[in-house]
Amino acid sequence: MKHMLRLVPLLLLCGLLAGCLYPKELRKQSQAASGEYILIVQNAIDAYKAKTGVLPIKNSSETTPHYEKYPIDFKKLEGRYLSEVPSNAFEKGGTATYVLVDVETKPTVKMMDIPSFQQVLELQREVDSYKIKNGSLPLGGEAAPGFHQIDYGKLGRAKLEVPSVYTRSMMLPLLLTGEGEVVIDYAPEIMRLIDKEGLAGGLNAQQDLRELLVQKSFFVPARSVAYRWQGGSPVPAGTLHE
């Protein structure tokens, strides 16, 4: 009995350690699964394009934001080109919308995070309602030319930040464009990547820095504007629909 009692603290410690390690292992498994899904869908896209000469995408308008413009139409793939839609896809009740980037040169499969997208849309509705009621936007301080922080006090709500799909421990703030569009500020993530990879010396003021995130990840930056390299920092530019 005494021997068993001495084992109890050790068992509890093991349980605590397992609990601490599990989220990291879970993230690794999730990342591995995402990579497998991406590869499977990419193969299906390539086969469909080779067979039909077109891409299996849903219709979108000219005003659709850049990284939301080419959502994959799984109905055109399932069966002949794809045995099953990935379990993390929106069509299966998952948290990702599968999209294509670089459609003119090398169509590449990526994912867009739905939870953060939905959070931004909910806040957008609050901003729109405030503008209708007050005739102005709930603007806070200027974050960059043409971009402002959001005055959450005017909205009567707590500050909203969304979890980054690139660094899970990072929370990203939201900004307002001059047109009243709520967008996610990816500057912290872009700067983190530039510093990590030592990319600053090869950047120019014309390129869209969001492409760096897309190249290094399975995900596209949802609800985002372009970023330009100015004064040693990524600066938001343009509108959501450019």
GIDA-V335640 format. One record per pair of residues at least 24 apart in sequence whose C-alpha atoms are under 8 Angstrom apart, sorted by sequence separation. I is the first residue (numbers start at 1). GAP is how many residues later the second one is. D is the distance in whole Angstrom. If there is no record, write none. Layout:
# GIDA-V335640
i	gap	d
I	GAP	D
I	GAP	D
This chain:
# GIDA-V335640
i	gap	d
90	24	8
150	24	7
204	24	8
205	24	5
130	25	7
149	25	7
150	25	6
164	25	8
204	25	6
205	25	6
209	25	7
71	26	7
72	26	6
149	26	5
150	26	6
203	26	7
71	27	6
72	27	5
148	27	6
149	27	6
71	28	4
72	28	7
127	28	7
147	28	6
148	28	5
48	29	7
70	29	5
71	29	6
126	29	7
147	29	6
148	29	7
69	30	8
70	30	5
147	30	5
148	30	8
68	31	7
70	31	7
146	31	6
147	31	6
45	32	8
67	32	8
143	32	8
146	32	5
200	32	8
44	33	7
48	33	7
67	33	8
47	34	7
67	34	7
186	35	8
45	36	8
44	37	5
139	37	7
44	38	6
184	38	7
186	38	7
184	39	6
185	39	7
183	40	5
184	40	6
187	40	8
41	41	7
182	41	8
183	41	5
40	42	8
183	42	7
191	42	7
119	43	8
137	43	7
191	43	7
190	44	7
116	46	6
116	47	7
166	47	8
187	47	6
187	48	7
37	49	6
187	49	8
166	51	7
185	51	8
113	52	7
128	52	8
127	53	8
166	53	8
165	54	7
124	57	7
183	57	7
124	58	6
181	58	8
123	59	7
181	59	7
179	60	8
121	61	8
120	62	7
177	62	7
120	63	7
120	64	8
42	66	7
42	67	6
41	68	7
38	71	6
38	72	7
147	89	8
144	91	7
146	91	8
144	92	7
145	92	8
120	103	8
110	104	8
117	105	6
113	106	7
116	106	8
117	106	7
111	107	6
112	107	6
110	108	5
111	108	5
112	108	6
110	109	5
111	109	6
112	109	7
113	109	7
110	110	6
112	110	6
67	153	6
67	154	7
68	154	8
67	155	7
65	158	7
65	159	8
66	174	8
65	175	6
66	175	7
65	176	5
66	176	7
64	177	6
65	177	7
63	178	5
63	179	8
38	180	8
35	183	7
34	184	8
